[in-house]
């Protein structure tokens, strides 16, 4: 049994190898600016890796937002039902009032 688990772990290590990104040439001012904001114990590599992850998440979120907007537009065009900004703001005001009322009722 232990041998079986050890073999599985060895296989997993082979699958989870790291990959390299292309080296990045930057001007000295950009490098100095990056180094000036490093936290205690943080390396340039970890800053770049964190920045890359955040940019990937941002772009995915942005793409999803655009897709939802386009889907909403298509639905509005299909149904002919459109809402003005005033309609939406009024809807949000009512939701906020209800939420405040619920919170006040719970605090009593």
C-alpha positions as CSV (number, residue, x, y, z in Angstrom):
1,X,0.0,0.0,0.0
2,X,2.7,2.5,1.0
3,X,4.7,1.6,-2.2
4,X,1.5,2.3,-4.2
5,X,1.2,5.8,-2.6
6,X,4.9,6.5,-3.2
7,X,4.5,5.7,-6.9
8,X,1.5,7.9,-7.2
9,X,3.4,10.8,-5.6
10,X,6.3,10.3,-8.0
11,X,3.9,10.4,-11.0
12,X,2.3,13.6,-9.6
13,X,5.7,15.3,-9.3
14,X,6.4,14.5,-13.0
15,X,3.1,16.2,-14.0
16,X,3.6,19.3,-11.8
17,X,6.8,20.6,-13.2
18,X,7.3,24.3,-13.4
19,X,7.6,26.3,-16.6
20,X,9.7,29.3,-17.5
21,X,8.5,32.6,-19.0
22,X,10.5,34.6,-21.5
23,X,13.1,36.8,-19.9
24,X,12.0,40.4,-19.6
25,X,14.1,43.3,-20.7
26,X,13.2,46.6,-19.0
27,X,14.8,50.0,-18.8
28,X,16.8,50.7,-15.6
29,X,14.1,53.2,-14.4
30,X,11.4,50.5,-14.4
31,X,13.7,48.0,-12.6
32,X,14.6,50.7,-10.0
33,X,10.9,51.5,-9.5
34,X,10.0,47.8,-9.0
35,X,12.9,47.3,-6.6
36,X,11.8,50.4,-4.6
37,X,8.4,48.9,-3.8
38,X,9.6,45.4,-2.8
39,X,8.3,44.3,0.6
40,X,10.7,42.8,3.2
41,X,11.9,39.4,1.9
42,X,10.2,39.8,-1.4
43,X,12.1,39.2,-4.6
44,X,11.6,40.8,-8.0
45,X,10.6,37.4,-9.3
46,X,7.8,37.0,-6.7
47,X,6.6,40.6,-7.5
48,X,6.5,39.8,-11.2
49,X,4.8,36.5,-10.6
50,X,2.2,38.1,-8.3
51,X,1.6,40.9,-10.9
52,X,1.1,38.4,-13.6
53,X,-1.4,36.4,-11.6
54,X,-3.3,39.6,-10.8
55,X,-3.3,40.7,-14.4
56,X,-4.6,37.3,-15.6
57,X,-7.4,37.5,-13.0
58,X,-8.3,41.0,-14.0
59,X,-8.5,40.1,-17.7
60,X,-10.6,37.1,-17.0
61,X,-13.0,39.2,-14.9
62,X,-13.0,41.9,-17.6
63,X,-13.8,39.3,-20.3
64,X,-16.7,37.8,-18.2
65,X,-18.0,41.3,-17.5
66,X,-18.1,42.1,-21.2
67,X,-19.7,38.8,-22.0
68,X,-22.4,39.4,-19.5
69,X,-23.0,42.9,-20.9
70,X,-23.2,41.6,-24.5
71,X,-25.6,38.8,-23.3
72,X,-27.8,41.4,-21.6
73,X,-27.8,43.5,-24.7
74,X,-28.8,40.6,-26.8
75,X,-31.6,39.7,-24.4
76,X,-32.9,43.3,-24.4
77,X,-32.9,43.3,-28.2
78,X,-34.6,40.0,-28.3
79,X,-37.3,40.9,-25.8
80,X,-37.5,44.6,-26.5
81,X,-37.3,45.3,-22.7
82,X,-34.8,48.0,-21.9
83,X,-34.2,49.8,-18.6
84,X,-33.0,53.4,-18.1
85,X,-30.4,54.3,-15.6
86,X,-33.1,56.0,-13.5
87,X,-35.0,52.7,-13.5
88,X,-31.9,50.8,-12.2
89,X,-31.1,53.5,-9.6
90,X,-34.6,53.4,-8.3
91,X,-34.5,49.6,-8.1
92,X,-31.2,49.8,-6.2
93,X,-32.5,52.4,-3.8
94,X,-35.5,50.1,-2.9
95,X,-33.1,47.2,-2.4
96,X,-31.0,49.3,-0.1
97,X,-34.0,50.5,1.9
98,X,-35.2,47.0,2.4
99,X,-31.8,45.8,3.5
100,X,-31.5,48.7,6.0
101,X,-35.0,47.9,7.3
102,X,-34.1,44.2,7.8
103,X,-30.9,45.1,9.6
104,X,-32.8,47.5,11.9
105,X,-35.4,44.9,12.6
106,X,-32.6,42.4,13.6
107,X,-31.0,44.8,15.9
108,X,-34.1,45.3,18.0
